Structures are given as structure tokens and as C-alpha cells.
Amino acid sequence: MNNLDILVIGGGIGGLTSAIALCKAGHSVTVIERDPNWSVYGVGIIQQSNVLAAAQQLGILEGYLASGVGFDAVEIYLPHGQKIARIPGHPVAPGLPANMGIGRPALHKLLGDAAKDAGAQIRLGITAETINDTGDAVNVTFSDGSTGTYAIVIGADGVYSQTRATIMPDAPKPQFTGQSVWRYNFPRPADLDALHVYNGPTGVGLVPISETLMYMYATTPEPENPWYPKEGIAAVMRGKLANTAPAIQALAEQITDDEGVVYRPLEGMMLYGDWHKGRVVLIGDAVHATTPHLGQGAGMAIEDSIVLADEIAKAAGPAEAFAAFRNRRFERCRFIVEKSLEICHGQIGKGPPVDNAKATQEMFAVVSQPI
């Protein structure tokens, strides 16, 4: 299929990389995003070697490398702070880092600029009010009263996807795992040359995201899924780190800015059935929302974008393209979702503890395979 009018619902990582891939393939792409400010929170994200390979395919690798900082290993620590493993990554090519840390605002700007440069139309503060698949096209009514007709609609609107709810009202809903994640930025020590992962009931990671910054993530048991007000949340996060390794406790003393704390309950879902209905297809967190324990949520969405654009180019029609897309992506995404959830459950006592070093090596072996 060539020269299609395509609507992408969701202006996040999956939606923007879909727009880049599809525009480069010659399609006309409109991206709608419900947030009129198109904002992201200000901590970081891990991008592993498979994401750099995907960035290379999208033609944005140079921007990626300039926007973050590379590192070549993951170090695993016991809860009291003893290092037990240093696991090398798998660079996609000589001279490239095996992994990258990047601030979410920097990544968002990179992808947004690349999507616009590729020719995508970005419409902010807009939602799809109705999606009517006629069989030959999809007629969409937008929240501002405008309408559009598209050959294909892509739902890249996240774990609470309204697109999924519209086309698959009986699909499984995201489930709270019993664990939440806390994030906070810190000055980066000069000797932090790897992702540091601390095992334990409170899992902690330190991730370099620039020459001068790193961020901490901490996963904590939150069985009742509490809500924490913004005022005083820095003190709450410090308290959550009270029984961690001495190095982490020392860092916790720097957590003083309520506005700098990003807190999120961890939810996940895997759509084991079809990922499309008619001319509407779902990607990213809308079909395989993972907890962050393997650092692959964004990577899976970006890979989805490339594979979907590839299958659209090769297929005679949407049904063929969408089925081939799911077939190529399902096992890889299923592994990430299920293995990440195993780590999560092991940390909070809902399952046997998982060896993080082994799980990380398994993940690298899986994502180093071609998409």
C-alpha cells in the first residue's frame, strides 16, 4: 500500500516514531494529541541497543546520540550495596554505545521535530470523538468539530487507550501490579559509567542521562495503590528509601523538591488476541504495556512503528498488513511484558525472586535479534 492518508492517535514516543517511519515511506500522516501543551515529565528514560538500531533505521540516530549519553554496561547490586555483576551490553555497531540514557523532554523534542521535518501534521488539544470504519475508509470526527477520512488509523494512545476502548470495548483493562515507581534527577557522579541496579523489596536504579545529570528510579510495594499529594511527596520518597543501600540513602538526602518527584503506579496489560479491528490498529502501550523493570517500554513502541510501516508497505490491504505486524511483534513484546512482571512480582513477594543479572542477559539476547 502506497501514498495513504493515515491518522495517528497519540503524540508520544510510539505515535511520533510511527509518523516519522510512515512519512519517510511516502504516506500523508496526521498526528493528534489530547494534551494542548504536548508536555512530558522531566526525568529520564533508558534506551538500549535495539532502540539505537531503530533510531538508525528511522534516520535520527545522530540526534539521539547528541541528546543523551551512552553507556556500555549494567551493574547489579545486592540490597546492602555489594556489586555482584557487570553485564556488558550489545552495541549495534562499532563505535556506538550499547545503551543510552536521555531526558524525556530532550527525547520528546527530538522526535517531535523529526516528525514535523518528515512532513507530519501535528494537531494538539484534539481527540477523536467518533471513529467510523466503513470498510473502505475510516471517517473520524474530532473534538473541535472537524472531520477527516483516512485509509488507516493507528492507536498509539497509551495504556489507557481510548482507541482500544472504542474498537475493542471488551478487551482486557490495565491491571495495577501492587508496585509503584518513583523518579528524581540528581547531579551525575563522574564515575557513573553504567546503569546501576539495586535488588531488594525496594528496587533502585541510577541512570546517566547527560554529562552532568542522572536520574534515580525506585520501585516500592504499594498494595493499596495510594494517592500521594504533591505537597510533601519529596519527604515521602526519602522515607521509601530508608532501608536501601548506604549509597542510595545518602542520595535520598538530596530529594527535597516536591515538584521534582515523579510518582506513578505500575500497571500492565498484554493483548493476547488481535491488535486491530478493520482499518484501525493499535501499537505500543495500547497493546503491550509493560512495567519498567527491563527498560524496554519505549523500545517496544519504537520497534512497533518500524515494523508496522514496513508491513503496510508490503501488503495489499490493511488486514494483511496488521496481521503480519502482530505476528512479527507478538513474541518479543510478550517476553518483555511477562518477564518484567515476573521481576515486579518477585520484588513484592507475589512470586519467586528473579535473578536480575540473568533476566537482563536474557533480555539483551532477545532484543539483539532482528525485528
C-alpha positions as MATLAB code, in Angstrom:
seq = 'MNNLDILVIGGGIGGLTSAIALCKAGHSVTVIERDPNWSVYGVGIIQQSNVLAAAQQLGILEGYLASGVGFDAVEIYLPHGQKIARIPGHPVAPGLPANMGIGRPALHKLLGDAAKDAGAQIRLGITAETINDTGDAVNVTFSDGSTGTYAIVIGADGVYSQTRATIMPDAPKPQFTGQSVWRYNFPRPADLDALHVYNGPTGVGLVPISETLMYMYATTPEPENPWYPKEGIAAVMRGKLANTAPAIQALAEQITDDEGVVYRPLEGMMLYGDWHKGRVVLIGDAVHATTPHLGQGAGMAIEDSIVLADEIAKAAGPAEAFAAFRNRRFERCRFIVEKSLEICHGQIGKGPPVDNAKATQEMFAVVSQPI';
ca = [
       0.000    0.000    0.000;
       1.345    3.383   -1.028;
       0.504    7.069   -0.583;
      -2.088    6.565    2.142;
      -3.753    9.177    4.349;
      -3.052    7.917    7.874;
      -4.227    9.210   11.237;
      -2.071    8.541   14.308;
      -3.848    8.992   17.642;
      -1.312    9.913   20.321;
       1.705   12.212   20.156;
       4.022   10.221   22.418;
       7.004    8.054   21.557;
       5.123    5.423   19.553;
       2.939    7.931   17.739;
       5.831   10.179   16.740;
       8.097    7.369   15.567;
       5.172    5.966   13.567;
       4.755    9.362   11.944;
       8.464    9.501   11.080;
       8.508    5.989    9.596;
       5.283    6.448    7.629;
       6.168    9.886    6.267;
       9.535    8.555    5.101;
       7.619    5.789    3.296;
       5.615    8.395    1.371;
       2.357    8.465    3.312;
       0.462   11.565    4.443;
       0.308   11.493    8.242;
      -1.703   13.475   10.771;
      -0.913   13.075   14.477;
      -3.442   14.182   17.091;
      -2.534   14.652   20.759;
      -5.027   15.392   23.522;
      -2.565   17.440   25.614;
      -2.632   21.023   24.280;
       0.772   21.665   25.866;
       2.316   18.451   24.471;
       4.244   18.088   27.731;
       6.278   15.280   29.287;
       7.674   14.927   32.767;
      11.257   15.922   33.294;
      13.107   12.772   34.342;
      14.898   10.309   32.115;
      14.484    7.122   30.157;
      16.761    4.219   29.221;
      17.258    3.465   25.526;
      19.048    0.196   24.857;
      20.914   -1.078   21.826;
      17.789   -2.164   19.961;
      16.433    1.381   20.257;
      19.620    2.796   18.771;
      19.260    0.318   15.913;
      15.701    1.537   15.421;
      16.837    5.171   15.539;
      19.363    4.327   12.843;
      16.596    2.870   10.656;
      14.478    5.987   11.209;
      17.387    8.237   10.247;
      17.535   10.028   13.613;
      20.496    8.294   15.256;
      22.699   11.386   15.158;
      20.057   13.348   17.045;
      19.694   10.554   19.571;
      23.399   10.472   20.303;
      23.521   14.254   20.666;
      20.508   14.379   23.001;
      21.599   11.838   25.624;
      24.625    9.997   26.930;
      25.834    6.498   26.115;
      26.943    3.750   28.460;
      28.036    0.193   27.815;
      27.124   -1.883   30.860;
      24.585   -2.663   33.570;
      25.864   -3.214   37.113;
      23.811   -5.318   39.545;
      23.982   -4.725   43.314;
      22.617   -6.596   46.327;
      20.211   -4.668   48.601;
      23.019   -3.730   51.030;
      25.155   -2.357   48.179;
      27.590   -5.127   47.184;
      28.168   -5.262   43.417;
      27.637   -8.788   42.094;
      27.726   -8.377   38.312;
      28.688   -6.038   35.489;
      26.881   -7.055   32.340;
      28.165   -5.677   29.037;
      25.609   -4.514   26.516;
      25.443   -5.354   22.831;
      26.261   -2.333   20.616;
      24.510   -2.308   17.261;
      27.723   -1.273   15.526;
      31.358   -0.481   16.389;
      31.709    2.987   17.845;
      28.133    3.166   19.138;
      27.183    2.808   22.812;
      25.310   -0.287   23.939;
      22.780    1.816   25.855;
      21.743    5.415   26.240;
      20.146    7.499   28.928;
      18.195   10.511   27.755;
      15.953   13.079   29.418;
      12.324   12.685   28.407;
      11.983   16.361   27.383;
      15.041   16.008   25.128;
      13.654   12.809   23.576;
      10.235   14.383   23.098;
      11.739   17.386   21.303;
      13.927   15.170   19.132;
      11.016   13.004   17.997;
       8.579   15.890   17.624;
      10.998   17.883   15.482;
      11.834   14.810   13.382;
       8.143   14.031   12.798;
       7.436   17.600   11.665;
      10.551   17.661    9.498;
       9.413   14.410    7.864;
       6.127   16.105    6.921;
       3.679   15.009    9.616;
       0.888   17.381   10.597;
       0.666   17.672   14.403;
      -2.655   18.777   15.941;
      -2.645   19.463   19.684;
      -5.532   19.549   22.141;
      -7.564   17.277   19.861;
      -9.209   13.895   20.433;
     -11.084   11.509   18.149;
     -14.726   11.681   19.237;
     -16.030    9.098   16.763;
     -14.242    6.516   14.630;
     -16.433    5.052   11.886;
     -14.827    2.293    9.838;
     -16.851    1.929    6.633;
     -14.736   -0.936    5.325;
     -13.234    1.200    2.575;
     -12.035    4.060    4.820;
     -12.246    5.423    8.351;
     -14.290    8.553    8.983;
     -13.245   10.434   12.123;
     -14.961   13.276   13.948;
     -12.642   15.321   16.137;
     -13.331   17.102   19.402;
     -13.062   20.516   17.738;
     -15.881   19.629   15.344;
     -13.678   18.963   12.326;
     -13.728   15.682   10.404;
     -11.326   13.598    8.365;
     -11.264   10.463    6.220;
      -8.299    8.106    6.408;
      -7.179    4.835    4.881;
      -5.762    3.676    8.226;
      -5.985    4.813   11.856;
      -3.225    3.939   14.339;
      -3.994    3.997   18.053;
      -0.770    4.980   19.825;
      -2.571    6.484   22.802;
      -1.069    4.539   25.675;
      -2.077    2.122   28.381;
      -5.496    3.755   28.802;
      -6.045    3.876   25.037;
      -9.387    5.384   24.117;
      -8.886    3.920   20.652;
      -8.692    0.420   22.151;
     -11.819    1.071   24.212;
     -13.633    2.266   21.081;
     -12.782   -0.616   18.751;
     -12.435   -3.366   21.389;
     -14.740   -2.494   24.296;
     -14.346   -5.987   25.779;
     -10.535   -6.018   25.678;
      -8.701   -6.587   28.994;
      -8.089   -3.456   31.057;
      -4.729   -2.467   32.554;
      -4.097   -4.074   35.932;
      -2.317   -2.472   38.882;
       0.652   -4.636   39.839;
       0.892   -3.762   43.533;
       4.057   -1.734   42.925;
       4.795    1.878   42.003;
       7.805    3.765   40.685;
       9.393    6.974   41.964;
      11.807    9.060   39.885;
      14.086   12.005   40.663;
      17.029   13.761   38.979;
      20.469   14.204   40.575;
      23.890   15.519   39.577;
      25.777   12.710   37.880;
      28.961   11.489   39.598;
      31.981   11.395   37.289;
      32.444    7.645   37.825;
      28.865    6.619   36.932;
      29.568    4.896   33.615;
      26.776    2.287   33.706;
      23.206    1.707   34.765;
      23.340    0.698   38.445;
      20.543   -1.668   39.536;
      19.981   -2.445   43.227;
      17.920   -5.535   44.047;
      15.581   -5.808   47.009;
      11.982   -5.162   48.064;
      12.685   -1.568   47.051;
      14.381   -1.834   43.687;
      16.561    1.140   42.773;
      18.336    2.194   39.592;
      20.729    5.027   38.767;
      20.745    6.049   35.109;
      23.050    8.590   33.428;
      21.080   10.904   31.114;
      23.646   13.608   30.279;
      27.218   14.526   31.071;
      26.005   16.251   34.247;
      22.719   14.543   35.160;
      21.439   11.136   36.208;
      18.060   10.045   37.459;
      17.061    7.582   40.133;
      14.110    5.249   39.841;
      12.825    3.351   42.862;
      10.109    0.693   42.802;
       8.165    0.217   46.028;
       5.362   -2.044   47.221;
       2.105   -0.076   47.258;
      -0.529   -2.791   47.775;
      -3.446   -0.403   48.318;
      -2.469    1.830   45.376;
      -2.429    5.012   47.493;
      -2.598    8.548   46.175;
       0.124   10.919   47.401;
      -0.456   14.700   47.338;
       2.267   16.736   45.664;
       2.947   18.730   48.793;
       5.327   16.690   50.936;
       5.951   13.982   48.348;
       9.748   14.523   48.430;
       9.758   13.565   52.110;
       7.631   10.515   51.299;
      10.122    9.400   48.649;
      13.020    9.852   51.071;
      11.185    7.665   53.563;
      10.679    4.951   50.964;
      14.483    4.703   50.592;
      15.218    4.378   54.306;
      16.205    0.680   54.153;
      18.177    0.725   50.917;
      21.961    0.539   50.390;
      24.045    3.238   52.118;
      24.901    4.911   48.796;
      21.193    5.207   47.968;
      20.322    6.515   51.427;
      22.988    9.195   51.002;
      21.459   10.257   47.690;
      17.995   10.289   49.248;
      19.021   13.210   51.440;
      19.097   15.332   48.265;
      15.421   14.643   47.492;
      13.921   17.931   48.643;
      11.896   19.320   45.716;
       8.277   18.140   45.648;
       7.944   19.270   42.020;
      10.941   17.151   41.027;
       9.385   13.886   42.227;
       7.600   11.824   39.570;
       5.399    9.092   41.052;
       3.447    6.537   39.049;
       1.576    3.361   39.989;
       2.749    0.497   37.776;
       0.099   -1.058   35.588;
       0.424   -3.503   32.769;
      -1.548   -5.330   30.135;
      -0.942   -7.641   27.207;
      -3.474   -8.042   24.437;
      -3.190  -11.708   23.504;
      -5.796  -11.527   20.743;
      -5.866   -9.382   17.622;
      -4.214   -5.962   17.675;
      -6.556   -4.486   15.098;
     -10.146   -4.257   14.016;
     -10.834   -3.415   10.408;
      -8.719   -0.457    9.373;
      -7.767    0.553   12.930;
      -4.620   -0.897   14.529;
      -3.087   -0.487   17.997;
       0.597   -0.175   18.865;
       2.828    0.351   21.903;
       1.309    0.547   25.369;
      -2.168    0.271   23.879;
      -1.484   -3.456   23.329;
       1.589   -4.365   25.418;
       2.045   -2.015   28.358;
       4.996   -3.215   30.400;
       6.370   -2.334   33.788;
       9.811   -0.645   33.537;
      11.913   -3.435   35.068;
      13.695   -4.264   31.805;
      13.702   -0.702   30.457;
      12.014   -1.694   27.199;
       8.611    0.011   27.117;
       9.678    2.795   24.773;
      11.863    0.417   22.772;
       8.944   -1.880   22.011;
       6.807    1.057   20.840;
       9.567    2.373   18.570;
      10.148   -1.063   17.067;
       6.373   -1.390   16.531;
       6.465    1.797   14.462;
       9.143    0.493   12.118;
       7.588   -2.941   11.668;
       4.102   -1.526   11.077;
       5.372    0.879    8.400;
       7.265   -1.990    6.776;
       4.241   -4.285    6.688;
       1.973   -1.529    5.361;
       4.424   -1.032    2.502;
       4.481   -4.748    1.657;
       0.777   -5.595    1.997;
      -2.100   -5.370   -0.442;
      -4.536   -4.270    2.265;
      -4.841   -3.313    5.939;
      -5.913   -6.736    7.236;
      -2.861   -8.398    5.712;
      -0.536   -5.662    6.977;
      -1.910   -5.665   10.523;
      -1.846   -9.452   10.868;
       1.759   -9.589    9.663;
       2.676   -6.738   12.025;
       1.277   -8.573   15.044;
       2.910  -11.840   14.030;
       6.336  -10.196   13.877;
       5.932   -8.345   17.155;
       3.947  -10.620   19.454;
       6.552  -12.961   20.953;
       9.147  -10.249   21.541;
       6.625   -7.963   23.240;
       5.096  -10.821   25.220;
       8.528  -11.737   26.597;
       9.196   -8.163   27.737;
       5.773   -7.747   29.379;
       5.759  -11.120   31.135;
       9.421  -11.115   32.251;
       9.132   -7.543   33.559;
       6.036   -8.519   35.524;
       7.891  -11.536   36.952;
      10.595   -9.208   38.288;
       7.942   -6.892   39.704;
       6.091   -9.720   41.455;
       9.349  -11.165   42.795;
      10.232   -7.821   44.379;
       6.927   -7.509   46.238;
       6.507  -11.137   47.264;
       3.772  -12.059   44.780;
       6.111  -14.566   43.106;
       9.591  -16.071   43.455;
      12.510  -13.622   43.359;
      14.023  -13.156   39.905;
      17.776  -13.022   39.295;
      18.140   -9.543   37.768;
      21.506  -10.301   36.197;
      20.129  -13.368   34.433;
      16.940  -11.561   33.379;
      18.977   -8.673   31.964;
      21.175  -11.045   29.966;
      18.068  -12.824   28.640;
      16.564   -9.501   27.628;
      19.712   -8.424   25.782;
      19.726  -11.757   23.931;
      16.090  -11.282   22.854;
      16.295   -7.646   21.744;
      19.566   -8.158   19.884;
      17.641  -10.269   17.359;
      16.352   -8.525   14.208;
      12.857   -7.097   14.348;
];
